[in-house]
Amino acid sequence: MPKLKVFGTALMISREDAAKLKLPSHVRQARVFVACPSMAAAARAFGISNYEARNYVGETGNESEVCYAMSSPGTVFATGMNYDKDAIVIALRAPKTGA
């Protein structure tokens, strides 16, 4: 199995997911991150193009993000943009399995 890296970016999320993060009603942008073997795999998980990933996604060293992402590789997690150590973190999408 290839070595995993944790990639992150900011994306717009649904109102329902924003409510789960307890974000103000007018805020729908969240920090999202995922453990994947490559940036291309992270782009697929985030639902963005490789071009967007090359321009807006980066490998993260944030200990909290790495811990969450490595606990469930391929699952996209989200949190607020305030980087509070006690921030709520939710799983947005689990990896697709099977054919």
DAHU-V239935 format. One record per residue. N is the residue number from 1. RES is the residue in three letters. SS is DSSP state (hx for helix, st for strand, lp for the rest). Layout:
N|RES|SS  N|RES|SS
This chain:
1|MET|lp  2|PRO|lp  3|LYS|lp  4|LEU|lp  5|LYS|st  6|VAL|st  7|PHE|st  8|GLY|st  9|THR|st  10|ALA|st  11|LEU|st  12|MET|st  13|ILE|lp  14|SER|lp  15|ARG|hx  16|GLU|hx  17|ASP|hx  18|ALA|hx  19|ALA|hx  20|LYS|hx  21|LEU|lp  22|LYS|lp  23|LEU|lp  24|PRO|lp  25|SER|lp  26|HIS|lp  27|VAL|lp  28|ARG|lp  29|GLN|st  30|ALA|st  31|ARG|st  32|VAL|st  33|PHE|st  34|VAL|st  35|ALA|st  36|CYS|st  37|PRO|lp  38|SER|lp  39|MET|hx  40|ALA|hx  41|ALA|hx  42|ALA|hx  43|ALA|hx  44|ARG|hx  45|ALA|hx  46|PHE|hx  47|GLY|lp  48|ILE|lp  49|SER|lp  50|ASN|hx  51|TYR|hx  52|GLU|hx  53|ALA|hx  54|ARG|hx  55|ASN|hx  56|TYR|hx  57|VAL|lp  58|GLY|st  59|GLU|st  60|THR|lp  61|GLY|lp  62|ASN|lp  63|GLU|hx  64|SER|hx  65|GLU|hx  66|VAL|hx  67|CYS|hx  68|TYR|hx  69|ALA|hx  70|MET|hx  71|SER|hx  72|SER|lp  73|PRO|lp  74|GLY|lp  75|THR|lp  76|VAL|st  77|PHE|st  78|ALA|st  79|THR|st  80|GLY|lp  81|MET|lp  82|ASN|lp  83|TYR|lp  84|ASP|lp  85|LYS|lp  86|ASP|lp  87|ALA|lp  88|ILE|lp  89|VAL|st  90|ILE|st  91|ALA|st  92|LEU|st  93|ARG|st  94|ALA|lp  95|PRO|lp  96|LYS|lp  97|THR|lp  98|GLY|lp  99|ALA|lp
